[in-house]
């Protein structure tokens, strides 16, 4: 899972409260402003599509592999 945050006085500050046990190993990867802008544009584009398709089967989310690839239904 990925958590977002920023650096303040040399310390990572998470945007959302998170309770991890002491000693938990974490990885911090800086995100460039250019990449952040690309992520924002992708998010906006996907959100514009959200809720626009209204003729899907009612079990589409549960049986996506069935509809895409013909796998047995769950």
C-alpha positions as CSV (number, residue, x, y, z in Angstrom):
1,X,0.0,0.0,0.0
2,X,1.2,3.5,-0.7
3,X,0.8,6.4,1.6
4,X,1.3,10.0,0.6
5,X,3.1,12.7,2.6
6,X,5.8,15.4,2.5
7,X,9.0,16.3,4.2
8,X,9.0,18.9,7.0
9,X,12.2,19.9,8.7
10,X,13.8,16.7,7.4
11,X,11.0,14.4,8.7
12,X,8.5,12.5,6.7
13,X,4.9,13.7,7.5
14,X,2.1,11.5,6.2
15,X,-1.0,13.2,4.9
16,X,-3.3,10.8,6.6
17,X,-2.8,9.5,10.2
18,X,-1.3,6.0,10.2
19,X,-0.5,3.7,13.0
20,X,2.4,1.3,12.2
21,X,4.2,-0.7,14.8
22,X,7.7,0.5,16.0
23,X,10.4,-1.0,13.9
24,X,8.3,-1.3,10.7
25,X,10.5,-1.0,7.7
26,X,9.3,1.5,5.2
27,X,10.5,2.8,1.8
28,X,10.4,6.5,0.9
29,X,10.5,7.4,-2.8
30,X,10.6,11.1,-3.8
31,X,8.0,12.0,-6.5
32,X,9.1,14.7,-9.0
33,X,6.7,17.6,-9.6
34,X,6.5,16.5,-13.2
35,X,5.4,13.0,-12.2
36,X,3.0,14.3,-9.7
37,X,1.4,16.5,-12.4
38,X,1.1,13.4,-14.7
39,X,-0.6,11.4,-11.8
40,X,-3.0,14.3,-11.2
41,X,-3.9,14.5,-14.9
42,X,-4.5,10.7,-15.0
43,X,-6.6,10.9,-11.8
44,X,-8.7,13.7,-13.3
45,X,-9.2,11.8,-16.6
46,X,-10.3,8.6,-14.8
47,X,-12.6,10.5,-12.5
48,X,-14.3,12.1,-15.6
49,X,-15.1,8.5,-16.7
50,X,-16.4,7.3,-13.4
51,X,-20.1,6.5,-13.5
52,X,-20.5,7.1,-17.2
53,X,-21.2,3.5,-18.2
54,X,-24.7,2.3,-17.2
55,X,-25.3,-0.9,-19.2
56,X,-22.9,-3.3,-17.5
57,X,-24.1,-6.6,-15.9
58,X,-24.8,-6.2,-12.2
59,X,-22.1,-8.6,-11.3
60,X,-19.4,-7.0,-13.5
61,X,-17.0,-6.1,-10.7
62,X,-17.2,-9.6,-9.1
63,X,-16.9,-11.5,-12.4
64,X,-14.6,-9.2,-14.5
65,X,-12.4,-12.1,-15.6
66,X,-15.5,-14.0,-16.8
67,X,-16.6,-11.1,-19.0
68,X,-13.1,-10.2,-20.3
69,X,-11.5,-13.7,-20.6
70,X,-14.3,-16.2,-20.3
71,X,-13.1,-17.6,-16.9
72,X,-15.7,-19.4,-14.8
73,X,-17.9,-17.0,-12.7
74,X,-17.3,-16.7,-9.0
